[in-house]
Amino acid sequence: MDCKIASELLPPYFDGELDRTTSRELEAHLDGCAHCRDALIGLDALRTTLREEAPRHPAPELLRARIRKEISRTSVPMQSAAFAARSRHAGWLAMAASWVVMFAAGGMWMSMRNHAGANEDAQSQISRDMFAGHWRALAANSPFDVVSTDQHTVKPWFAGKVSVAPLVQDFTAQGFALVGGRIDYVGSERVPVLVYRHGHHLIDVFVLSPDHAPALDNPVQSQGYLQETVMLGGQPATIVSDMGGADLAHFAQLLGSVK
Amino acid sequence: MSSVIGQSFIDDLALRHLDAAYNLGRWLLGNEHEAADAVHDAYLRAVRAAGTYAGGNERAWWLAIVRNCCLARLALRNKNKRELAIDDGSTAPERWMPRSDSDDVENHVDSAQRQSMLKQHLQDLPLNFREVLILREIEELSYREIADALEIPIGTVMSRLARGRDLLQKALAEYATTQAPHGL
């Protein structure tokens, strides 16, 4: 084993994630290599520093009490209800409870909705998740997990990672180049995201399940970013980008035409 | 039937891993009130999403929801900024600077300085690296759990962890050389 391989194996070894056989081989290398031993000591020193100087913040009692209160509020009415009603109640009560919290939070959500339908609440949550996902991708080193301009690479990459692999088509000729894909989280669902580029604009296409998608033809705007939902094959797909309205409409039309 | 299990399951899960959730929130959001609110949001969302829990690591599932609630708050907070400044280290509140219990005054100062310095270096790390470091080194999650919580492949966890450690080690080493007289 040379130092290059050893240096790659050191972190998983240090984290207890290396299998026994490989660990033995690495230990044999460590016996004879001061450089790699130093690297291991460095990892340990960093961990010690982090654990000592960046102590874990335990949850305040107040927060624990808040959650307990929430639990008693949601579970008491459920005990007297039939099973079928329970799941409906749980959802409804949680929704109602979340409204109380949102009002308590200072009405900052109010601008996002006029009439408080539960459905609308869930939808704007989905919308927010997708904006957050897009912004996070912009802030990350790389906005995608698989880099490829080839639709035949991107599509199989999704297979096995999400239940339904989305339709993937490249629109380089029309000015919207496919650059990759990633998996993101909307609500608690894993969804495939296709990443396109138009000039300097990054475009995310979140391919959603029909149950958890924003309404079609109902653009949402937030902080200069736009969301629009179209049908991509049989699945609703929400486009998130900061490109102009006309470009967005053009791109939406292209996506909508994919068969 | 599963919805009944779901409710108590979520309650139990949230309370059992409340510290982990709150700690993650603190490091992502940088202040105690928002961290607590985000965890509260996450509980409500977890209850609503109980039906979608498909088995697998429950702590990772819960932390994934917590993290999403934190990111949603970060996005709202930055709504006036065109560029997403996800790490607002400059405004990191001093009030949650960890306190030392040392009775030795000199030690106390040193230790407080070191803590605030380390906190700053951690906050300066890009979010991607900071969160894997917190989840691995402080919360002691396995690679698999981190991958599930962040919804990224294990390979990405490993590369981010390596890069994050490397960045932090370099930053600390640099700081040590500029502070040579005091030692570190």
Interface residues (C-beta under 8 A of the other chain):
Chain A: P11 P12 D15 E17 G42 L43 L46 R47 T49 L50 R51 E53 A54 P55 R56 H57 P58 A59 P60 L62 L63 R64 R66 I67 R68 E70 I71 T74 S75 M78 F83 R86 S87 A90 G91 A94 M95 A97 S98 V101 A105 M108 A122 Q125 R128 D129 F131 A132 G133 W135 R136 L138 A139 A140 N141 D145 I183 D184 Y185 G187 S188 E189 R190 S222 Q223 G224
Chain B: M1 S3 V4 G6 Q7 S8 D11 A14 L15 L18 D19 A21 Y22 N23 R26 W27 E32 A35 A36 D37 V39 H40 D41 Y43 L44 R45 A46 V47 R48 A49 A50 G51 T52 Y53 W61 A64 I65 N68 L71 A72 L74 A75 L76 N78 K79 N80 R82 L84 I86 W96 P98 S111 R114 Q115 L118 K119 L122 P126 L127 N128 L133 R136 E137 I138 E139 S142 Y143 E151 I152 P153 T156 M158 L161 A162 R165 L168 Q169 L172
